[in-house]
Amino acid sequence: MKTILNIIWLIFSGFWLFLGYLAAGVVLCVTIIGIPFGIASFRIGRYALWPFGWSAAERRSAGAASLVGNVLWLVLAGWWLALAHVLTGLALCVTVIGIPLGIANFKLIPVSLTPLGREIVPTDRPFAAR
C-alpha cells in the first residue's frame, strides 16, 4: 500500500514539492553559511518526494545551534515551503482519494518549518534517531 500511495503522491504533489526543496537548497548553498540549510533542504526534499514509509524524528542531541538555525530557516525558506504544503494539501483534500495525500502534506508542515535537529527514519523504527 505504501508503494501505491507513494506513486500517486509522486505524480500529484511529491515531484513539485521536491523541485521546491531542490530550488531552495541550491539557492541556500550559494554561500558557505547557507550550506547546512541547503543540505537540510535536500534531505527534506527527498522525504517530500517519497514520504510514505518514512517519518521525521527529533534528535535529542540537537542543541541550541539547531534552534538558532531553525529560526533562520523559517525566515529564509521555511515559511514558503510550508505554504506550498498547505496549498497542496488543501487541493488534494478536495477529492476523497486525495484526502490521505492531503493529510500527509499537512504532516510535512512541521518538518518544513523546522528541519534542523530532525532525522528522517523508516516508520518501522521511529526512535532510531533518538
HUSULQUI-V972776 format. One record per run of one state. SS is the DSSP state (@ for helix, = for strand, . for the rest). FROM is the first residue (numbers start at 0). TO is the last residue. If there is no record, write none. Layout:
((SS/FROM/TO) (SS/FROM/TO))
This chain:
((./0/0) (@/1/27) (./28/33) (@/34/48) (./49/52) (=/53/57) (./58/62) (@/63/91) (./92/97) (@/98/106) (./107/107) (@/108/112) (./113/116) (=/117/121) (@/122/124) (./125/129))
